[in-house]
Amino acid sequence: MSPQPSQASAANTSQRFIDLSVPVDPRYWEPEPVTVKYIDHRRGADLLGKGLIHAVRGSWFATAREWLKHHLGKGLDHRNFPDGKGLSLMHYNLTTHTGTHMDAPFHYGDKNVQGEKARTICEVPLEWCFRDGVVLDVRGSAEQGPVTQQEVVAALERIDYRLKPLDVVLLYTGGDAHLGKREYFTHFRGVTRAATAWLIEQGIRVIGIDSFGFDAPFPRMIKAYLRTRDPGELWPAHLFGREREYCQLERLANLGGITQPHGFKVACFPVKLARADAAWCRVVAIV
């Protein structure tokens, strides 16, 4: 039996691969629901047979003849395949921020504060996406508010680790406990602008978190803005990315499965979506 996606699996005697990603599941509650259209193997065989119409070389007459044969039920279809089954196909409808994903600088703003075009996901350096990792235990309740700079520094002191440029920092908040439920989108900590800025100043370019968002939950931010009318209350950690370039890994999971706080690699290569603000990742820790 193959291991479950959230569990570590042994590639050999010296390495473990720990899946830090969440599944994209239409059964999970989402503000923008994921929908899936499933074309089963029988229907897939019919579609493959129909493709023969466009594969025929020759005159328009030959193409028309194949179309007519298929229309009359005399063309290639599931009856010609072993067991009456061809190849399945699925259509997923989801956003670039559904499931475990990487936010590119373009997500925070189309231009940085210098007026330069922000990098899209295809422009993120691949060198940022396979680096040494460090897990910082900053677990706490949502009521505590976003993770502070002081908490980050204290977590590093507890594990006696000094960050080096391009480390991938993984913030272990416990936010994935509500995965699949409405609470997943409201009961999490987030990160302060100050903590984000401090990490970037240490040379960090990829920061991950095991919750829906990187900033505080939407209701908390909106309430603070309505009270103060200060635009700085709105997505402050995200918008810091206009000042200093960095990427976020959102919706991680299973950070507690990494049994050592550092001394491992993180692979987080995003899907190559042209001109996109973000893309899905299968994030893996290699211990």
C-alpha atoms as an extended CHARMM CRD file, in Angstrom:
* protein
*
       287  EXT
         1         1  MET       CA              0.0000000000        0.0000000000        0.0000000000  PROA      1               0.0000000000
         2         2  SER       CA              1.3770000000        3.4170000000       -0.9360000000  PROA      2               0.0000000000
         3         3  PRO       CA              1.8320000000        6.0080000000        1.8450000000  PROA      3               0.0000000000
         4         4  GLN       CA             -0.7600000000        8.7390000000        2.3890000000  PROA      4               0.0000000000
         5         5  PRO       CA              0.1680000000       12.1330000000        0.8430000000  PROA      5               0.0000000000
         6         6  SER       CA              0.6220000000       13.7850000000        4.2500000000  PROA      6               0.0000000000
         7         7  GLN       CA              3.0450000000       11.1600000000        5.5220000000  PROA      7               0.0000000000
         8         8  ALA       CA              6.7880000000       10.8580000000        5.0740000000  PROA      8               0.0000000000
         9         9  SER       CA              8.0300000000        8.1830000000        2.7150000000  PROA      9               0.0000000000
        10        10  ALA       CA             11.5060000000        6.7030000000        2.5160000000  PROA      10              0.0000000000
        11        11  ALA       CA             13.3530000000        7.0690000000       -0.7820000000  PROA      11              0.0000000000
        12        12  ASN       CA             16.4020000000        5.3150000000        0.6020000000  PROA      12              0.0000000000
        13        13  THR       CA             18.0650000000        4.7380000000        3.9560000000  PROA      13              0.0000000000
        14        14  SER       CA             19.4290000000        8.2790000000        4.2070000000  PROA      14              0.0000000000
        15        15  GLN       CA             16.5880000000       10.5030000000        2.9470000000  PROA      15              0.0000000000
        16        16  ARG       CA             12.9550000000       11.1170000000        3.7920000000  PROA      16              0.0000000000
        17        17  PHE       CA             10.5850000000       13.0990000000        1.6070000000  PROA      17              0.0000000000
        18        18  ILE       CA              7.9290000000       14.9100000000        3.6530000000  PROA      18              0.0000000000
        19        19  ASP       CA              4.9280000000       16.2770000000        1.7910000000  PROA      19              0.0000000000
        20        20  LEU       CA              4.1790000000       19.8160000000        2.9980000000  PROA      20              0.0000000000
        21        21  SER       CA              1.3010000000       20.4030000000        0.5710000000  PROA      21              0.0000000000
        22        22  VAL       CA             -2.4650000000       20.2450000000        0.8980000000  PROA      22              0.0000000000
        23        23  PRO       CA             -4.7060000000       18.5760000000       -1.6910000000  PROA      23              0.0000000000
        24        24  VAL       CA             -6.9520000000       20.5360000000       -4.0200000000  PROA      24              0.0000000000
        25        25  ASP       CA            -10.2420000000       18.9120000000       -3.0750000000  PROA      25              0.0000000000
        26        26  PRO       CA            -13.6970000000       20.0410000000       -4.2720000000  PROA      26              0.0000000000
        27        27  ARG       CA            -15.1140000000       18.5980000000       -1.0170000000  PROA      27              0.0000000000
        28        28  TYR       CA            -13.2200000000       21.2260000000        0.9940000000  PROA      28              0.0000000000
        29        29  TRP       CA            -15.0220000000       24.4680000000        1.7450000000  PROA      29              0.0000000000
        30        30  GLU       CA            -13.5830000000       27.3800000000       -0.2370000000  PROA      30              0.0000000000
        31        31  PRO       CA            -14.7310000000       31.0070000000       -0.7030000000  PROA      31              0.0000000000
        32        32  GLU       CA            -14.4330000000       30.2810000000       -4.4210000000  PROA      32              0.0000000000
        33        33  PRO       CA            -15.4350000000       26.6220000000       -4.6940000000  PROA      33              0.0000000000
        34        34  VAL       CA            -13.3280000000       24.2040000000       -6.6840000000  PROA      34              0.0000000000
        35        35  THR       CA            -15.3120000000       22.4130000000       -9.3780000000  PROA      35              0.0000000000
        36        36  VAL       CA            -14.3100000000       19.2860000000      -11.2900000000  PROA      36              0.0000000000
        37        37  LYS       CA            -15.7070000000       17.8980000000      -14.5160000000  PROA      37              0.0000000000
        38        38  TYR       CA            -14.8280000000       14.2180000000      -14.8200000000  PROA      38              0.0000000000
        39        39  ILE       CA            -14.7030000000       12.4740000000      -18.1700000000  PROA      39              0.0000000000
        40        40  ASP       CA            -14.5580000000        8.7580000000      -17.4170000000  PROA      40              0.0000000000
        41        41  HSD       CA            -12.6330000000        6.1390000000      -19.3840000000  PROA      41              0.0000000000
        42        42  ARG       CA            -15.5510000000        5.1590000000      -21.6150000000  PROA      42              0.0000000000
        43        43  ARG       CA            -16.3370000000        8.7580000000      -22.5490000000  PROA      43              0.0000000000
        44        44  GLY       CA            -12.5900000000        9.3500000000      -22.8920000000  PROA      44              0.0000000000
        45        45  ALA       CA            -12.4020000000        6.5700000000      -25.4540000000  PROA      45              0.0000000000
        46        46  ASP       CA            -15.2140000000        8.1990000000      -27.4450000000  PROA      46              0.0000000000
        47        47  LEU       CA            -13.3790000000       11.5310000000      -27.3870000000  PROA      47              0.0000000000
        48        48  LEU       CA            -10.1810000000        9.8940000000      -28.5800000000  PROA      48              0.0000000000
        49        49  GLY       CA            -12.1170000000        8.2890000000      -31.4120000000  PROA      49              0.0000000000
        50        50  LYS       CA            -13.6770000000       11.6050000000      -32.3180000000  PROA      50              0.0000000000
        51        51  GLY       CA            -10.1800000000       13.0390000000      -32.5570000000  PROA      51              0.0000000000
        52        52  LEU       CA             -9.6250000000       10.8320000000      -35.5890000000  PROA      52              0.0000000000
        53        53  ILE       CA            -11.7970000000       13.2480000000      -37.5610000000  PROA      53              0.0000000000
        54        54  HSD       CA             -9.1340000000       15.9340000000      -37.1950000000  PROA      54              0.0000000000
        55        55  ALA       CA             -6.2120000000       13.5260000000      -37.5610000000  PROA      55              0.0000000000
        56        56  VAL       CA             -7.1710000000       12.3540000000      -41.0620000000  PROA      56              0.0000000000
        57        57  ARG       CA             -4.8380000000       13.7320000000      -43.6950000000  PROA      57              0.0000000000
        58        58  GLY       CA             -6.0860000000       14.5380000000      -47.1220000000  PROA      58              0.0000000000
        59        59  SER       CA             -8.8520000000       16.5760000000      -48.6760000000  PROA      59              0.0000000000
        60        60  TRP       CA            -11.7610000000       18.2160000000      -46.9370000000  PROA      60              0.0000000000
        61        61  PHE       CA            -13.8030000000       15.3400000000      -48.3500000000  PROA      61              0.0000000000
        62        62  ALA       CA            -11.8030000000       12.7870000000      -46.3320000000  PROA      62              0.0000000000
        63        63  THR       CA            -12.3620000000       14.8240000000      -43.1830000000  PROA      63              0.0000000000
        64        64  ALA       CA            -16.0750000000       15.1150000000      -43.9110000000  PROA      64              0.0000000000
        65        65  ARG       CA            -16.2930000000       11.3520000000      -44.4870000000  PROA      65              0.0000000000
        66        66  GLU       CA            -14.7380000000       10.6400000000      -41.0700000000  PROA      66              0.0000000000
        67        67  TRP       CA            -17.0940000000       13.1310000000      -39.4440000000  PROA      67              0.0000000000
        68        68  LEU       CA            -20.1030000000       11.4170000000      -41.0270000000  PROA      68              0.0000000000
        69        69  LYS       CA            -18.9010000000        7.9600000000      -39.9760000000  PROA      69              0.0000000000
        70        70  HSD       CA            -18.5090000000        9.1390000000      -36.3880000000  PROA      70              0.0000000000
        71        71  HSD       CA            -21.8820000000       10.8710000000      -36.4500000000  PROA      71              0.0000000000
        72        72  LEU       CA            -23.5390000000        7.6520000000      -37.6610000000  PROA      72              0.0000000000
        73        73  GLY       CA            -21.8580000000        5.5770000000      -34.9190000000  PROA      73              0.0000000000
        74        74  LYS       CA            -19.5340000000        3.8180000000      -37.3460000000  PROA      74              0.0000000000
        75        75  GLY       CA            -16.3330000000        5.5910000000      -36.3760000000  PROA      75              0.0000000000
        76        76  LEU       CA            -13.7540000000        4.7940000000      -33.7390000000  PROA      76              0.0000000000
        77        77  ASP       CA            -15.2030000000        4.8170000000      -30.1940000000  PROA      77              0.0000000000
        78        78  HSD       CA            -15.1190000000        2.9230000000      -26.8820000000  PROA      78              0.0000000000
        79        79  ARG       CA            -16.1480000000       -0.3100000000      -28.5830000000  PROA      79              0.0000000000
        80        80  ASN       CA            -12.7340000000       -0.4560000000      -30.2390000000  PROA      80              0.0000000000
        81        81  PHE       CA            -10.7590000000       -0.1340000000      -26.9720000000  PROA      81              0.0000000000
        82        82  PRO       CA             -9.7810000000       -2.9410000000      -24.5740000000  PROA      82              0.0000000000
        83        83  ASP       CA            -12.5600000000       -3.3650000000      -21.9810000000  PROA      83              0.0000000000
        84        84  GLY       CA            -14.4120000000       -0.5360000000      -23.7130000000  PROA      84              0.0000000000
        85        85  LYS       CA            -12.2410000000        1.9990000000      -21.9170000000  PROA      85              0.0000000000
        86        86  GLY       CA             -9.8480000000        4.6490000000      -23.1640000000  PROA      86              0.0000000000
        87        87  LEU       CA             -8.1820000000        7.4880000000      -21.2390000000  PROA      87              0.0000000000
        88        88  SER       CA             -9.8290000000        9.6130000000      -18.5640000000  PROA      88              0.0000000000
        89        89  LEU       CA             -9.7560000000       13.4060000000      -18.4150000000  PROA      89              0.0000000000
        90        90  MET       CA            -10.5730000000       15.9630000000      -15.7150000000  PROA      90              0.0000000000
        91        91  HSD       CA            -11.2660000000       19.6930000000      -15.9070000000  PROA      91              0.0000000000
        92        92  TYR       CA            -10.5050000000       21.5970000000      -12.6780000000  PROA      92              0.0000000000
        93        93  ASN       CA            -11.8030000000       25.1150000000      -12.1370000000  PROA      93              0.0000000000
        94        94  LEU       CA             -9.8060000000       26.9020000000       -9.4240000000  PROA      94              0.0000000000
        95        95  THR       CA             -7.7740000000       30.0450000000       -8.7260000000  PROA      95              0.0000000000
        96        96  THR       CA             -4.0070000000       30.4050000000       -8.6900000000  PROA      96              0.0000000000
        97        97  HSD       CA             -4.3030000000       30.7410000000       -4.8850000000  PROA      97              0.0000000000
        98        98  THR       CA             -6.2080000000       27.5080000000       -4.2720000000  PROA      98              0.0000000000
        99        99  GLY       CA             -4.2760000000       24.7950000000       -2.4800000000  PROA      99              0.0000000000
       100       100  THR       CA             -0.5690000000       25.0130000000       -1.6840000000  PROA      100             0.0000000000
       101       101  HSD       CA              0.8970000000       27.7350000000       -3.8590000000  PROA      101             0.0000000000
       102       102  MET       CA              3.6470000000       30.3190000000       -4.2620000000  PROA      102             0.0000000000
       103       103  ASP       CA              2.8310000000       34.0220000000       -4.5360000000  PROA      103             0.0000000000
       104       104  ALA       CA              5.0690000000       35.9180000000       -6.9480000000  PROA      104             0.0000000000
       105       105  PRO       CA              5.9950000000       39.5960000000       -6.3850000000  PROA      105             0.0000000000
       106       106  PHE       CA              3.4420000000       40.5360000000       -9.0810000000  PROA      106             0.0000000000
       107       107  HSD       CA              0.6870000000       39.4110000000       -6.7000000000  PROA      107             0.0000000000
       108       108  TYR       CA              1.5390000000       42.2500000000       -4.3160000000  PROA      108             0.0000000000
       109       109  GLY       CA              1.5260000000       44.8950000000       -7.0380000000  PROA      109             0.0000000000
       110       110  ASP       CA              2.1660000000       45.1830000000      -10.7600000000  PROA      110             0.0000000000
       111       111  LYS       CA              5.1290000000       47.5010000000      -10.0380000000  PROA      111             0.0000000000
       112       112  ASN       CA              7.5100000000       47.9350000000       -7.1190000000  PROA      112             0.0000000000
       113       113  VAL       CA              8.1110000000       51.2320000000       -5.3360000000  PROA      113             0.0000000000
       114       114  GLN       CA             10.8390000000       52.0690000000       -7.8610000000  PROA      114             0.0000000000
       115       115  GLY       CA              8.2690000000       51.8270000000      -10.6500000000  PROA      115             0.0000000000
       116       116  GLU       CA              9.7750000000       48.6430000000      -12.0880000000  PROA      116             0.0000000000
       117       117  LYS       CA              7.5780000000       45.7850000000      -13.3230000000  PROA      117             0.0000000000
       118       118  ALA       CA              7.1740000000       43.1290000000      -10.6510000000  PROA      118             0.0000000000
       119       119  ARG       CA              8.1880000000       39.5540000000      -11.4140000000  PROA      119             0.0000000000
       120       120  THR       CA              5.4990000000       37.0670000000      -12.3310000000  PROA      120             0.0000000000
       121       121  ILE       CA              5.6670000000       33.4430000000      -11.2550000000  PROA      121             0.0000000000
       122       122  CYS       CA              7.6510000000       32.3280000000      -14.3210000000  PROA      122             0.0000000000
       123       123  GLU       CA             10.2410000000       34.9880000000      -13.5290000000  PROA      123             0.0000000000
       124       124  VAL       CA             10.9060000000       33.8110000000       -9.9620000000  PROA      124             0.0000000000
       125       125  PRO       CA             14.5220000000       32.5370000000       -9.8800000000  PROA      125             0.0000000000
       126       126  LEU       CA             14.6080000000       28.7580000000       -9.6650000000  PROA      126             0.0000000000
       127       127  GLU       CA             17.5560000000       29.1160000000       -7.2880000000  PROA      127             0.0000000000
       128       128  TRP       CA             15.0790000000       30.3880000000       -4.6740000000  PROA      128             0.0000000000
       129       129  CYS       CA             13.0320000000       27.1940000000       -4.9220000000  PROA      129             0.0000000000
       130       130  PHE       CA             15.4920000000       24.5340000000       -3.7660000000  PROA      130             0.0000000000
       131       131  ARG       CA             17.3330000000       25.6800000000       -0.6710000000  PROA      131             0.0000000000
       132       132  ASP       CA             18.1100000000       24.8140000000        2.9250000000  PROA      132             0.0000000000
       133       133  GLY       CA             15.0000000000       25.0070000000        5.0840000000  PROA      133             0.0000000000
       134       134  VAL       CA             14.3230000000       26.0150000000        8.6600000000  PROA      134             0.0000000000
       135       135  VAL       CA             11.0940000000       25.4770000000       10.6230000000  PROA      135             0.0000000000
       136       136  LEU       CA             10.2050000000       28.0850000000       13.2510000000  PROA      136             0.0000000000
       137       137  ASP       CA              7.6590000000       26.9830000000       15.8350000000  PROA      137             0.0000000000
       138       138  VAL       CA              5.3990000000       29.9960000000       16.3530000000  PROA      138             0.0000000000
       139       139  ARG       CA              2.2160000000       28.1330000000       17.1890000000  PROA      139             0.0000000000
       140       140  GLY       CA             -0.5030000000       30.0180000000       18.9790000000  PROA      140             0.0000000000
       141       141  SER       CA             -4.1760000000       30.9040000000       18.8470000000  PROA      141             0.0000000000
       142       142  ALA       CA             -5.6740000000       33.2050000000       16.2520000000  PROA      142             0.0000000000
       143       143  GLU       CA             -6.6100000000       35.5710000000       19.0790000000  PROA      143             0.0000000000
       144       144  GLN       CA             -2.9150000000       36.2790000000       19.6820000000  PROA      144             0.0000000000
       145       145  GLY       CA             -2.7510000000       38.0840000000       16.3760000000  PROA      145             0.0000000000
       146       146  PRO       CA             -0.0890000000       37.8650000000       13.6790000000  PROA      146             0.0000000000
       147       147  VAL       CA              3.3750000000       36.4400000000       14.3310000000  PROA      147             0.0000000000
       148       148  THR       CA              5.7220000000       39.2100000000       15.4780000000  PROA      148             0.0000000000
       149       149  GLN       CA              9.3780000000       39.8960000000       14.7980000000  PROA      149             0.0000000000
       150       150  GLN       CA             10.1300000000       39.1370000000       18.4340000000  PROA      150             0.0000000000
       151       151  GLU       CA              8.5360000000       35.6940000000       18.1160000000  PROA      151             0.0000000000
       152       152  VAL       CA             10.5860000000       34.9270000000       15.0150000000  PROA      152             0.0000000000
       153       153  VAL       CA             13.8330000000       35.9550000000       16.7070000000  PROA      153             0.0000000000
       154       154  ALA       CA             12.9310000000       33.9690000000       19.8360000000  PROA      154             0.0000000000
       155       155  ALA       CA             12.1310000000       30.8570000000       17.7600000000  PROA      155             0.0000000000
       156       156  LEU       CA             15.5370000000       31.0830000000       16.0840000000  PROA      156             0.0000000000
       157       157  GLU       CA             17.2470000000       31.4390000000       19.4600000000  PROA      157             0.0000000000
       158       158  ARG       CA             15.4730000000       28.3370000000       20.7900000000  PROA      158             0.0000000000
       159       159  ILE       CA             16.9040000000       26.2000000000       17.9980000000  PROA      159             0.0000000000
       160       160  ASP       CA             20.2680000000       27.9950000000       18.0600000000  PROA      160             0.0000000000
       161       161  TYR       CA             20.1850000000       28.7860000000       14.3560000000  PROA      161             0.0000000000
       162       162  ARG       CA             21.3670000000       31.8170000000       12.4280000000  PROA      162             0.0000000000
       163       163  LEU       CA             19.6660000000       32.4800000000        9.1190000000  PROA      163             0.0000000000
       164       164  LYS       CA             21.7310000000       32.6960000000        5.9650000000  PROA      164             0.0000000000
       165       165  PRO       CA             20.6840000000       34.2730000000        2.6430000000  PROA      165             0.0000000000
       166       166  LEU       CA             18.1380000000       32.2800000000        0.5930000000  PROA      166             0.0000000000
       167       167  ASP       CA             17.1380000000       29.9040000000        3.3810000000  PROA      167             0.0000000000
       168       168  VAL       CA             13.4810000000       28.9140000000        3.0090000000  PROA      168             0.0000000000
       169       169  VAL       CA             11.7830000000       29.8500000000        6.2800000000  PROA      169             0.0000000000
       170       170  LEU       CA              8.7060000000       27.7950000000        7.2130000000  PROA      170             0.0000000000
       171       171  LEU       CA              6.4590000000       29.3060000000        9.9000000000  PROA      171             0.0000000000
       172       172  TYR       CA              4.7920000000       26.5400000000       11.8980000000  PROA      172             0.0000000000
       173       173  THR       CA              1.6050000000       28.1410000000       13.2550000000  PROA      173             0.0000000000
       174       174  GLY       CA             -0.7270000000       25.1200000000       13.3300000000  PROA      174             0.0000000000
       175       175  GLY       CA             -3.1200000000       26.8700000000       10.9690000000  PROA      175             0.0000000000
       176       176  ASP       CA             -3.6880000000       23.7250000000        8.9070000000  PROA      176             0.0000000000
       177       177  ALA       CA             -5.7070000000       22.1590000000       11.7520000000  PROA      177             0.0000000000
       178       178  HSD       CA             -8.9280000000       23.5240000000       10.2200000000  PROA      178             0.0000000000
       179       179  LEU       CA             -8.1660000000       22.4630000000        6.6400000000  PROA      179             0.0000000000
       180       180  GLY       CA            -11.3330000000       21.8170000000        4.6320000000  PROA      180             0.0000000000
       181       181  LYS       CA            -13.5930000000       23.8130000000        6.9690000000  PROA      181             0.0000000000
       182       182  ARG       CA            -14.8170000000       27.4050000000        7.0230000000  PROA      182             0.0000000000
       183       183  GLU       CA            -12.6490000000       28.0540000000       10.0890000000  PROA      183             0.0000000000
       184       184  TYR       CA             -9.5650000000       27.5290000000        7.9420000000  PROA      184             0.0000000000
       185       185  PHE       CA            -10.1880000000       30.9630000000        6.4220000000  PROA      185             0.0000000000
       186       186  THR       CA            -10.8120000000       32.8190000000        9.6750000000  PROA      186             0.0000000000
       187       187  HSD       CA             -8.9110000000       31.0470000000       12.4910000000  PROA      187             0.0000000000
       188       188  PHE       CA             -5.2210000000       31.5710000000       11.8100000000  PROA      188             0.0000000000
       189       189  ARG       CA             -2.4760000000       33.9290000000       12.8690000000  PROA      189             0.0000000000
       190       190  GLY       CA             -0.7780000000       35.4800000000        9.8570000000  PROA      190             0.0000000000
       191       191  VAL       CA              2.4800000000       37.4580000000        9.9990000000  PROA      191             0.0000000000
       192       192  THR       CA              3.2160000000       41.0970000000       10.8130000000  PROA      192             0.0000000000
       193       193  ARG       CA              4.8830000000       43.4770000000        8.3950000000  PROA      193             0.0000000000
       194       194  ALA       CA              7.7570000000       43.9000000000       10.8560000000  PROA      194             0.0000000000
       195       195  ALA       CA              8.4300000000       40.1540000000       11.0360000000  PROA      195             0.0000000000
       196       196  THR       CA              8.3110000000       39.9110000000        7.2460000000  PROA      196             0.0000000000
       197       197  ALA       CA             10.6670000000       42.8620000000        6.8060000000  PROA      197             0.0000000000
       198       198  TRP       CA             13.1470000000       41.4460000000        9.3240000000  PROA      198             0.0000000000
       199       199  LEU       CA             13.2840000000       38.0940000000        7.5250000000  PROA      199             0.0000000000
       200       200  ILE       CA             13.8140000000       39.7610000000        4.1550000000  PROA      200             0.0000000000
       201       201  GLU       CA             16.6180000000       41.8580000000        5.6630000000  PROA      201             0.0000000000
       202       202  GLN       CA             18.3820000000       38.5900000000        6.5620000000  PROA      202             0.0000000000
       203       203  GLY       CA             18.4460000000       37.6510000000        2.8760000000  PROA      203             0.0000000000
       204       204  ILE       CA             15.3600000000       35.4160000000        2.9020000000  PROA      204             0.0000000000
       205       205  ARG       CA             13.4100000000       35.3520000000       -0.3550000000  PROA      205             0.0000000000
       206       206  VAL       CA             10.8680000000       32.5720000000        0.2530000000  PROA      206             0.0000000000
       207       207  ILE       CA              8.7430000000       32.4440000000        3.4240000000  PROA      207             0.0000000000
       208       208  GLY       CA              6.1440000000       29.7270000000        3.9650000000  PROA      208             0.0000000000
       209       209  ILE       CA              3.2050000000       29.4470000000        6.3350000000  PROA      209             0.0000000000
       210       210  ASP       CA              0.7720000000       26.6260000000        7.1400000000  PROA      210             0.0000000000
       211       211  SER       CA             -2.4070000000       28.6890000000        6.9410000000  PROA      211             0.0000000000
       212       212  PHE       CA             -4.8020000000       30.0950000000        4.3880000000  PROA      212             0.0000000000
       213       213  GLY       CA             -3.2130000000       33.5340000000        4.3550000000  PROA      213             0.0000000000
       214       214  PHE       CA              0.0600000000       35.2410000000        5.1450000000  PROA      214             0.0000000000
       215       215  ASP       CA             -1.4970000000       38.3620000000        6.6350000000  PROA      215             0.0000000000
       216       216  ALA       CA             -4.0380000000       38.3690000000        9.4520000000  PROA      216             0.0000000000
       217       217  PRO       CA             -7.5480000000       37.0470000000        8.6620000000  PROA      217             0.0000000000
       218       218  PHE       CA             -9.6460000000       39.3770000000        6.5010000000  PROA      218             0.0000000000
       219       219  PRO       CA            -12.1490000000       40.3580000000        9.2420000000  PROA      219             0.0000000000
       220       220  ARG       CA             -9.3380000000       41.4260000000       11.5870000000  PROA      220             0.0000000000
       221       221  MET       CA             -7.6930000000       43.6150000000        8.9350000000  PROA      221             0.0000000000
       222       222  ILE       CA            -10.9720000000       45.1730000000        7.7920000000  PROA      222             0.0000000000
       223       223  LYS       CA            -12.0100000000       45.9220000000       11.3780000000  PROA      223             0.0000000000
       224       224  ALA       CA             -8.6560000000       47.6070000000       12.0710000000  PROA      224             0.0000000000
       225       225  TYR       CA             -8.9350000000       49.6680000000        8.8880000000  PROA      225             0.0000000000
       226       226  LEU       CA            -12.4800000000       50.8170000000        9.6280000000  PROA      226             0.0000000000
       227       227  ARG       CA            -11.3510000000       51.8720000000       13.0990000000  PROA      227             0.0000000000
       228       228  THR       CA             -8.2450000000       53.7970000000       11.9810000000  PROA      228             0.0000000000
       229       229  ARG       CA             -8.7650000000       54.4430000000        8.2620000000  PROA      229             0.0000000000
       230       230  ASP       CA             -5.0740000000       53.6490000000        7.9210000000  PROA      230             0.0000000000
       231       231  PRO       CA             -4.3470000000       51.8920000000        4.5880000000  PROA      231             0.0000000000
       232       232  GLY       CA             -1.3520000000       50.3070000000        6.2830000000  PROA      232             0.0000000000
       233       233  GLU       CA             -3.7570000000       47.9670000000        8.0790000000  PROA      233             0.0000000000
       234       234  LEU       CA             -4.6570000000       46.2750000000        4.7820000000  PROA      234             0.0000000000
       235       235  TRP       CA             -2.4720000000       43.3180000000        3.8130000000  PROA      235             0.0000000000
       236       236  PRO       CA              0.6970000000       44.9030000000        5.2580000000  PROA      236             0.0000000000
       237       237  ALA       CA              2.9360000000       41.8240000000        4.9330000000  PROA      237             0.0000000000
       238       238  HSD       CA              1.8680000000       41.2130000000        1.3440000000  PROA      238             0.0000000000
       239       239  LEU       CA              2.3280000000       44.8450000000        0.3440000000  PROA      239             0.0000000000
       240       240  PHE       CA              5.7990000000       44.9340000000        1.8660000000  PROA      240             0.0000000000
       241       241  GLY       CA              6.6750000000       42.8740000000       -1.2030000000  PROA      241             0.0000000000
       242       242  ARG       CA              6.3870000000       46.0840000000       -3.2480000000  PROA      242             0.0000000000
       243       243  GLU       CA              9.3030000000       47.4850000000       -1.2690000000  PROA      243             0.0000000000
       244       244  ARG       CA             11.4770000000       44.3730000000       -1.0440000000  PROA      244             0.0000000000
       245       245  GLU       CA             11.0290000000       41.4470000000       -3.3970000000  PROA      245             0.0000000000
       246       246  TYR       CA             10.0950000000       38.0750000000       -1.8980000000  PROA      246             0.0000000000
       247       247  CYS       CA              7.7420000000       35.1270000000       -2.3930000000  PROA      247             0.0000000000
       248       248  GLN       CA              5.2350000000       33.5490000000       -0.0440000000  PROA      248             0.0000000000
       249       249  LEU       CA              4.3350000000       29.8770000000        0.2260000000  PROA      249             0.0000000000
       250       250  GLU       CA              0.7650000000       29.7430000000        1.5020000000  PROA      250             0.0000000000
       251       251  ARG       CA             -1.3690000000       26.8040000000        2.6020000000  PROA      251             0.0000000000
       252       252  LEU       CA              1.4400000000       24.5190000000        3.6850000000  PROA      252             0.0000000000
       253       253  ALA       CA              0.7300000000       21.5600000000        5.9640000000  PROA      253             0.0000000000
       254       254  ASN       CA              2.4270000000       18.9100000000        8.0600000000  PROA      254             0.0000000000
       255       255  LEU       CA              5.2560000000       21.1660000000        9.2440000000  PROA      255             0.0000000000
       256       256  GLY       CA              5.1830000000       19.2170000000       12.4990000000  PROA      256             0.0000000000
       257       257  GLY       CA              6.2220000000       16.1670000000       10.5030000000  PROA      257             0.0000000000
       258       258  ILE       CA              9.6880000000       17.6680000000       10.0150000000  PROA      258             0.0000000000
       259       259  THR       CA             11.5080000000       16.2040000000       12.9960000000  PROA      259             0.0000000000
       260       260  GLN       CA             14.4640000000       18.5990000000       12.9440000000  PROA      260             0.0000000000
       261       261  PRO       CA             14.2530000000       22.4060000000       12.8020000000  PROA      261             0.0000000000
       262       262  HSD       CA             17.0210000000       22.7560000000       10.2160000000  PROA      262             0.0000000000
       263       263  GLY       CA             19.4930000000       20.6360000000        8.2680000000  PROA      263             0.0000000000
       264       264  PHE       CA             17.0460000000       19.7290000000        5.4910000000  PROA      264             0.0000000000
       265       265  LYS       CA             16.2040000000       20.9210000000        1.9870000000  PROA      265             0.0000000000
       266       266  VAL       CA             12.9630000000       22.4270000000        0.6990000000  PROA      266             0.0000000000
       267       267  ALA       CA             11.7990000000       21.9920000000       -2.8890000000  PROA      267             0.0000000000
       268       268  CYS       CA              9.0280000000       24.4030000000       -3.8990000000  PROA      268             0.0000000000
       269       269  PHE       CA              9.0380000000       24.7740000000       -7.6720000000  PROA      269             0.0000000000
       270       270  PRO       CA              5.8590000000       26.4890000000       -8.9170000000  PROA      270             0.0000000000
       271       271  VAL       CA              3.9100000000       25.3760000000      -11.9820000000  PROA      271             0.0000000000
       272       272  LYS       CA              4.9550000000       27.4740000000      -14.9880000000  PROA      272             0.0000000000
       273       273  LEU       CA              1.8290000000       29.5560000000      -15.5710000000  PROA      273             0.0000000000
       274       274  ALA       CA              2.6510000000       32.2840000000      -18.0640000000  PROA      274             0.0000000000
       275       275  ARG       CA              2.2720000000       35.8480000000      -16.7130000000  PROA      275             0.0000000000
       276       276  ALA       CA              0.6040000000       34.5420000000      -13.5320000000  PROA      276             0.0000000000
       277       277  ASP       CA              0.6060000000       36.1650000000      -10.0910000000  PROA      277             0.0000000000
       278       278  ALA       CA              0.9650000000       32.7790000000       -8.3680000000  PROA      278             0.0000000000
       279       279  ALA       CA              1.0750000000       29.0760000000       -9.1000000000  PROA      279             0.0000000000
       280       280  TRP       CA              0.4840000000       25.7790000000       -7.3680000000  PROA      280             0.0000000000
       281       281  CYS       CA              3.4130000000       23.9420000000       -5.7570000000  PROA      281             0.0000000000
       282       282  ARG       CA              4.0140000000       20.4380000000       -4.4540000000  PROA      282             0.0000000000
       283       283  VAL       CA              6.2200000000       21.5780000000       -1.5910000000  PROA      283             0.0000000000
       284       284  VAL       CA              8.4710000000       18.8780000000       -0.1630000000  PROA      284             0.0000000000
       285       285  ALA       CA             10.9990000000       18.7690000000        2.6710000000  PROA      285             0.0000000000
       286       286  ILE       CA             13.9450000000       16.4580000000        2.0250000000  PROA      286             0.0000000000
       287       287  VAL       CA             15.4050000000       15.3470000000        5.3360000000  PROA      287             0.0000000000
